[in-house]
């Protein structure tokens, strides 16, 4: 935002009147028509109150976009941004009717031009002065902001798992939009998937025989980025009975060395396929090739014996798709022979 004060004055009226002056559709493309009732929730330490459901919501990232689409709220969306990979087929028709305010990360100017009455982001770092604007700046314009609970664990009850935090996002968004039934159904279905995957852990050896895993998310400038302690894959590992080999690194996706991966000597490796993102080294095939050609990594038993699983890379970050990756991991553990 090059001129935040001027933009705030110029657009405050548009933002304040967007909800009543802009037609958002009659919900005919959705089986979840928001009910006109007040709601109050807490998001990442901030209390949000709504006299009625938002009519012009903007999603700042693909994760938030797909969550809103899964809840059937496309008629209440005034914009989306930061698409990292292809939209799944089941969302494509709805997505095609939502304005893309920015192909990558949205700026304050781009966001305000969409005259939102609610902004949703999967992570707090989308709300900075050089991006969409801070939550405080948007508060001053009477635009409430929602940040996924998964990105704010310090604000949530101790012991609540990342998946439960993700499900609480569905439920809170359901309250805001008057779509509680759809949100409850989504959360219940995904809780059942997690419970099913947890049964795998009971059949996997523990103690010194517990299988270890390295999650290879990306390779940039020849260096691997793997799942650390705070990323969702550590929770996935716990659920299926494996141990993340980099659980001692307090980051989501730290850069490490190939020599350090070899030192951890994982029993199996999970590759995140990011081929749709299109950067060098993103595809699963490129990552396999890199490992098989590396003078040290190629000697690991996991590589020699092809104890490698592939999952969509985007599903390794918290999203409405993550339970699918969990299912693939549970099945992969059985296929690799780690389940009794």
N, C-alpha and C positions, 0 to 999 in steps of 0.2 A: 504494500500500500504506500504509494509515493506521497499522497496527500490525505492521510486518514481523517483529519478534522474536516476538510472540505467535503470529502466523500461522505462522511457521516452526516453533515448538514444536508447535503444535496439529496441523499438517498434515504434518510430517516423516514420521510413521509411515505415514500414508495414501500419501504419495508413494513411500516406500521399498517398500511392499507392493503397490502398484498393479499392477506387472508380473506378480505371481504370483497375485493374488487376484481379478483381473478378467478375465472371459472376453472375448477380443477377436475371436471368430469363428474359423472353421476355414479361412478363405481361399476359401470356395466362390464368392464373388462376384468373385474375382480369379484371373487365370491366373499370378500370381506369389506363391506362398506362401513367405514368408521362411524361409530355412534357419537352424537353430539353431547358429550358429557365432560366434566372437568376431571383432570388427573394430576397427580403429583408424585414424582419419583426423585431419587437421588442418583446422579451420574457422576462418577469420578470425583466425589466430594462436593458436588454442587447440587443444590436443590432446584428442581425444575417444576414449574406449575403451568398448567394449560387449562384455560377456560373451555376450550373445545379442541378437537383433533387438528393437527396442522394440515394445511391445504397445499403448501408449497415447500415441501422438504427437499433439501439438497444433500446427497450422499457424496462425501469427499473421496471415497475410495471404493474399489471393487467389492471388498468385503461387506461394507455397509450397503452398497447397492443391491447385492444379491440377497442379503438378509431382508431388506424391505420388499424385494420382489417375491421372495419366498412367503412373506406374510401377505401378499396380494395387495400391496399398497402403491402400485405404479400410478394410479390416478391421483395420488397425493404427492407426487414427486415433480419438482420443478427443474431438477438437474442432477447430473452425475459427473464424476471425474475420475482420473487416474486408473484407467483400465490397464491391467497388467497382462491379461491373457484373454482368450475367447470366452464370451458369455455362454454358459451351458444352453443347449438347445431349448430346454423347457422355459427359459427366461427370454429368449431372443425376441419374440414378438412384442412382449411388454417393454423390453429394453429399447427397442427401436423407436418407440414413441416418446422417450424421455430425452430432453435436450442434453447434449454433452457440453458442459460449460468449459471443460479443459481436458485435453487428451491425457495430460500428465497431472502433476499436483497443481491444484487450483490456487490462484492468487486472490488477494482480497478484492481486487477490482472485478475479477471474473465471478467471484461468489456474490458480491453485492449486486452486480448487473442482473443476476437471476432473481432478485428480490425474494429471498427465502423467508419463511416464517419459522424454520427449524433447520438445524444443520447437524448431520450425523457423521461421525468419523470413527474409524476403527482404532486409531491411536492418537495420543495427545499431541504428538509432534506435527500433526497436520494443522494445529491451531497455534501458529506462531506469527510474529509480525511480518515475516517475509514470505509467509504462505497465505492461508485463508484469513489470518488475523487472529488475535488472541481471543480466548473465551470472554475475557473482560471487555474487550472492544465490541464484540458482538452483543454482549449483555447490554452495553450502553445503547445499542440500536434496537433493543427489545427483541433480539433473536436468540432464543435458547439453543444451547449446544449439547450434544450427547457424545460421550466418549465410551467406547467399549470397556466394560468392567475388567476384561482380561488384561487391558493395558494399565490398570490402576489397582494392582493387588493390595497396595498399602492402604487403600480406602475400603477394603472389603473384609468380611469376617475371617478370622484366622482359620486355616484348615479347609477353606472352600476351594475345591479343585478348579483348574482352568476351564474344564468342560462345564462345571456348574456355573461359573462366572459367565460363560458364553450363553448358557441357557437362560440365565437371569437377564441378559440383554434382550433376548426374544420376548420374555415376559414383560419387561419394562417398556419396550417399544409397543407391545400389544396394548398396554394400559394407556400409553400416550395417544395412540391412534384409535382406541376403542375397538381393537382387534384381539381381545383377550382369548377368545375361543381358538382362533387360528394359531396364536402364539403358544397356547397351552398344548395344543395338539402337536405342534412342531417340537417343543421341548420334551414332551412325553415320548415321542417317537425316537428322538435322539438319545434320551436317557436309556431307553430300552436297548439301543445299539451298543452303548457303552457297557451296560450290564452284561450283554451277551459276550462282548469281547473280554470282559473281566474273568469269565469262566476259563479262558485260555490260561490265565496265570496260575490257576490251581493245578494245572497239568504240566507246568514247566518246572524243571529242576531249579532249586534256589541254592543259596549259600555259594560255595566255591564253584559249583557246577552251573550257576546261573549264566545264561548266555548274555554276552555284551554286544552292543550295536553302535555303529557310527552312522549318523545321518549326514550325508553329503548333499548340501543344498545347492551350492554353486562353486564354480572354479573361475576365479578372476585373476588375470595376470599370472596364471599358473599356480595360484595359491588356493587351497581348499577352504571353504566356509562350512562349518559343521554346526550341529545343534548343541548348544550349551545347556546349562542347568535351568535357565528361566524360560526357554522356549517350550512350546506345546509338545514337541517330540519326547521330552523327558517324562511328561505325564502319560503320553501314549505308551512309552516303554514300561512304566510302572503298571499300567492297566493290563498289558499283555504278559507281564512277568519277566521282561528283559531288563537290562540295565544300560542306560546311556553311558557310553565310555567317556564322554566329556561332561559328566554331571558335576565335576568339580570346578567348572568354569562358569562364573556368574554372569553370563550374557545369553542373549537369545541365539545369535548366529555369529560366533567369534571366528575370526580368521586364525588359522593354525598352520603348521607346516606339515608336509607329507611325512616327514620323519617322526613327528609327534603322533600322527595317525598310526604309523607302523609300530611305534612304541606301545600304543594302547592295544594293538593286535586284536581287533574286535572279532567275535565269532561270525558275525554277518554285517553287511553294509546295506543301508537303505539309501537309494539315490532319489533325489527329488528331480523329476523331469520338468524342466522349464523351457522346453523347446519352443513354445509359442511366444515366449518373451523375446527370443531371437538374438540374444547376445552370444558372443563366442564362448563356447564351453558350457552352454546352458542345457543342451539336450542330454538325455540319459545315455545315448550312444557315444557322445563326446566324452562324457565322464568315465564311461567304461574303458574307452580307448586310452584316456589319460592314465588310468590306473594300471591297465595291462602293459603299458609302455614304460611306466616309471620303474627305475632300477630297484627301488626298495619296496614300494607298494605291491608290485607285481608278484613278489615272493610271499605275500601274506596268504595264509590258507583260505581266508574268505574270498580272495580274488582268484587264486588258483582253482579252488573248488566251486567257483561261481555261486557262492552263498551271498547273492545280491538280490535285493528286492527293489522294484521300481514303483514309485507312487507319483501322482501329480504334485509338483513342487508347491503349488499354491495351496494345496490341502494340508501342508505341514505348518502353515500359519493359521491362527484361530479364525474360523469362518463357518458359515452354514454347511460347507463341504467337508469339514475336518473329520466327521464321523465316518465318511467313506474311506479316508486314508487309514483310519483305525481298523476298519473291517479288512482292508487289504493287508495290514500288518499282522492281524490275528490269523488270517488265512495263510500268509507267508510263513509265519512261525511253524504252522503245521506242515506246510509243504517242505520246509527245510529240516524237519524231523526233530524240532525242539519240544514238541508236545508229546507227552507220554501216550 
